[in-house]
Amino acid sequence: MIGKAVPRVVNLIPEDDQEILNMTLEAAMRLLALDDPRAILQIKGSFALVSVDGQRVRLARSLNRPLRYFLAKAADGPVLVVADRIDAIQQFLHDEGYGNQFHPSYTRMVPAHNVTEIQLVGCPDPNPTYHRFFDPPRATLPPDPEAIGRAYLEALRAEVALWLDFVPRDEPIGVLFSGGLDSGTVLLTLHDELLARGQSAARLKAFTLAVDGGGEDLSQARQFLRQTGLEFLAEEIDVASSTLDPKEAVAVIEDYKSLDVECATMALALLRAIRERYPDWRLLVDGDGGDENFKDYPIEENAELTIRSVVNNRMLYQEGWGIDAIKHSLTYSAGLSRGCVRGYAPAKRHGFSVFSPNTAPAVISVSEAIPFAELTQGSHEKLYALKGDLLSRGVHQVLGRELPAFPKRRFQHGAMSANSFQRHFAADDSQYRNHFLSLHHTP
């Protein structure tokens, strides 16, 4: 008589990797075990959680970090391996004698904002089910830029305050700073919140990357700090372009999309240099998620997008077209849900903890409540101008400051000259994809 299959769940994510701001890990796990997925919204911070109840496994993560799994077959029953990296899964399977079952395309990414539920019932592999825990109402704010800007900055400042309550008071804080709208807003908010608590602003540094003497971001960052009276926070990080290694970035982020590879390459160079200069530094803050929240990407660069699809689809840049869409990648997820590795993985590689307040559900809720269609009236130009207008109004009302605004550019483009950039990066994804596959070759 054949015995009943006994499932095994292996969680390779250390408990101390969780950065839950408002409760214990045990309390968060109890919320994940509930039948109401909306309970997950009570968890503040950065998390990647696994709950096991017999054959039922539930997984959930915050937007700012990855969570992956692989289902292997064993004589005693299915083996579910959970990790934040593909290579960690591969190594475990190799060590346990299941290496011949592995292929990177068989790994699965837990999509952000959903509880992924898997029933470990054996062969054949069951499809997971998804239960959305974050579904903010759309376009509910009045078309009043003053009210919208205030609501967004208040939500952002509340997340910064919660994080400051969590981290040690004596640790220094670095902001990955380009002088753009997102990093600038975050820097001003952090600075003023520290002062409101009676703490020294000298705890802060604004780290700006300059490759071969710097690109446009360096002069922009200097001007921002000068205009806001915060020049004493400036710390320029100079690196040589010869140290940029896109192939290293592919290995670190385990992805091959050009924009993410470029961004991660720059992040690795910046973080490596900070680590060399400050061996014990741990806390970093960035503006990641701000472009997604304000739908501030050039629509013309993507043939699949129209302004109508951008302003009318829920969290399009955070989640892609959605988990039910044909183009949703089971291996990678989509949108920032996929792209989160460009910041998370380089930071973890160099021993940093990065806080991104724009990725918090409370902040995204405000962005989803913005009546984009009504405010933009089908105009690309109005959409691209909206972010600067709303953030400037919010900073003025909530912080009592003027927010310097400069032309938008991506991090990887602003850190070095255009000619140097073209020499160091591939024109499309294919070269990076081939390198990624070579890293995970299986006989």
QUINOR-V822677 format. One record per helix or strand of 2 or more residues. SS is the DSSP state (~ for helix, > for strand). FROM is the first residue (numbers start at 0). TO is the last residue. If there is no record, write none. Layout:
ss->SS from->FROM to->TO
ss->SS from->FROM to->TO
//
This chain:
ss->> from->7 to->10
ss->~ from->14 to->16
ss->> from->18 to->19
ss->~ from->24 to->32
ss->~ from->36 to->41
ss->> from->44 to->45
ss->> from->47 to->52
ss->> from->55 to->60
ss->> from->67 to->73
ss->> from->76 to->82
ss->~ from->85 to->95
ss->~ from->98 to->100
ss->~ from->103 to->105
ss->> from->107 to->108
ss->> from->113 to->118
ss->> from->128 to->131
ss->~ from->144 to->165
ss->> from->172 to->175
ss->~ from->180 to->195
ss->~ from->200 to->202
ss->> from->203 to->210
ss->~ from->215 to->227
ss->~ from->230 to->232
ss->> from->233 to->238
ss->~ from->240 to->242
ss->~ from->245 to->252
ss->~ from->257 to->276
ss->> from->282 to->284
ss->~ from->289 to->292
ss->~ from->298 to->300
ss->~ from->306 to->311
ss->~ from->315 to->318
ss->~ from->334 to->338
ss->~ from->340 to->348
ss->> from->352 to->354
ss->~ from->356 to->358
ss->~ from->360 to->368
ss->~ from->371 to->375
ss->~ from->379 to->398
ss->~ from->410 to->413
ss->~ from->417 to->423
ss->~ from->429 to->438
//
